[in-house]
Amino acid sequence: MNITPKYLVYFKKLNQQRRKEYLSHVRPKFLKLANRKRKLSWEEVSKFRMNGYERNLLLRNLSEEGLTQAIREYLKNATFGRGYGRYTLANSYNDSITDILLPLLLEALEARQAALRRVIYNDNLN
């Protein structure tokens, strides 16, 4: 006999309630976009006026290229960090993530995208 502990039932119900509450702030057209199979581009997402709930939902459905564009845009508008150089130490883990690791990850993603574009271009030539 398998009995589910009461706390697991509670957390499942709590998550359903939170999801319902969260989605109550999202307009139907954004739910439709978020559930679309094809990933969204940054151009598609950035043209809309949305609340934070809707934006958060759509950002999770960005294509890889759209994600790199979104990160670039958010980094331009962010008010954190002091623009660390290569030989400067960060003061906190948050500074390390925002000022060092995120830009490095972004460079790696962009390099990967460029390499994929070259492969696709070369395949089309042959």
C-alpha positions as CSV (number, residue, x, y, z in Angstrom):
1,M,0.0,0.0,0.0
2,N,1.5,3.3,-1.1
3,I,0.4,6.3,0.9
4,T,1.4,9.8,-0.2
5,P,2.7,11.9,2.7
6,K,0.4,14.8,3.5
7,Y,3.1,17.4,2.9
8,L,3.5,16.2,-0.7
9,V,-0.2,16.5,-1.4
10,Y,0.0,20.0,0.2
11,F,2.9,21.1,-2.0
12,K,1.2,19.7,-5.2
13,K,-1.9,21.7,-4.3
14,L,0.1,24.8,-3.5
15,N,2.0,24.6,-6.8
16,Q,-1.4,24.3,-8.7
17,Q,-2.7,27.3,-6.8
18,R,0.4,29.3,-7.5
19,R,0.3,28.4,-11.2
20,K,-3.3,29.4,-11.4
21,E,-2.6,32.7,-9.6
22,Y,0.4,33.4,-11.9
23,L,-1.4,32.6,-15.1
24,S,-4.3,34.9,-14.0
25,H,-2.0,37.8,-14.8
26,V,-1.3,36.6,-18.4
27,R,-3.5,37.6,-21.3
28,P,-4.6,34.9,-23.7
29,K,-2.5,36.0,-26.6
30,F,0.7,35.7,-24.6
31,L,-0.4,32.2,-23.3
32,K,-0.8,31.2,-26.9
33,L,2.6,32.5,-27.9
34,A,4.2,30.8,-24.9
35,N,2.7,27.5,-25.8
36,R,3.7,27.6,-29.4
37,K,6.0,24.8,-30.6
38,R,8.3,27.1,-32.6
39,K,10.7,29.2,-30.4
40,L,10.2,32.9,-30.4
41,S,12.7,35.5,-31.7
42,W,13.7,38.5,-29.7
43,E,12.1,40.7,-32.3
44,E,8.8,39.0,-31.8
45,V,9.0,39.4,-28.0
46,S,10.4,42.9,-27.8
47,K,7.6,44.5,-30.0
48,F,4.9,43.8,-27.3
49,R,4.0,45.8,-24.3
50,M,3.6,43.3,-21.5
51,N,3.5,43.0,-17.8
52,G,6.2,41.1,-15.9
53,Y,4.3,37.9,-15.8
54,E,3.8,37.8,-19.5
55,R,7.4,38.8,-20.2
56,N,8.7,36.1,-17.9
57,L,6.6,33.5,-19.6
58,L,7.7,34.5,-23.1
59,L,11.4,34.7,-22.2
60,R,11.3,31.0,-21.4
61,N,10.3,30.3,-25.0
62,L,13.0,32.3,-26.8
63,S,15.2,30.7,-29.4
64,E,18.9,30.4,-28.6
65,E,19.6,33.4,-30.8
66,G,16.7,35.3,-29.3
67,L,18.1,34.5,-25.8
68,T,21.5,36.0,-26.6
69,Q,19.8,39.1,-28.0
70,A,17.7,39.4,-24.9
71,I,20.7,39.0,-22.6
72,R,22.6,41.7,-24.5
73,E,19.6,44.1,-24.2
74,Y,19.1,43.3,-20.5
75,L,22.8,43.8,-19.8
76,K,22.7,47.2,-21.5
77,N,19.8,48.3,-19.3
78,A,21.0,46.7,-16.0
79,T,22.3,48.9,-13.2
80,F,24.7,46.4,-11.6
81,G,28.4,46.0,-11.5
82,R,31.3,48.2,-12.2
83,G,32.4,46.8,-15.5
84,Y,35.1,44.5,-14.2
85,G,38.2,44.0,-16.2
86,R,40.0,40.7,-16.8
87,Y,42.2,41.1,-13.7
88,T,39.7,42.5,-11.2
89,L,38.0,40.5,-8.5
90,A,34.3,40.6,-7.9
91,N,33.0,41.5,-4.5
92,S,30.2,38.9,-4.4
93,Y,28.8,35.9,-6.1
94,N,26.1,38.1,-7.7
95,D,28.8,40.4,-9.1
96,S,30.7,37.3,-10.4
97,I,27.6,36.1,-12.2
98,T,26.5,39.4,-13.7
99,D,29.9,41.0,-14.5
100,I,32.1,38.0,-15.3
101,L,30.2,34.7,-15.9
102,L,27.2,36.0,-17.9
103,P,29.3,37.9,-20.4
104,L,31.6,34.9,-20.9
105,L,28.6,32.6,-21.4
106,L,27.2,35.1,-23.9
107,E,30.4,35.1,-25.8
108,A,30.4,31.3,-25.9
109,L,26.8,31.2,-27.2
110,E,27.5,33.8,-29.9
111,A,30.6,31.9,-31.0
112,R,28.6,28.7,-31.2
113,Q,25.9,30.4,-33.2
114,A,28.5,31.8,-35.6
115,A,30.0,28.4,-36.1
116,L,26.6,26.9,-36.8
117,R,25.8,29.6,-39.3
118,R,29.2,28.8,-41.1
119,V,28.4,25.1,-41.2
120,I,24.9,25.8,-42.6
121,Y,26.3,28.2,-45.1
122,N,29.0,25.8,-46.2
123,D,26.5,22.9,-46.5
124,N,24.3,25.1,-48.7
125,L,27.3,25.8,-51.0
126,N,28.0,22.2,-51.6
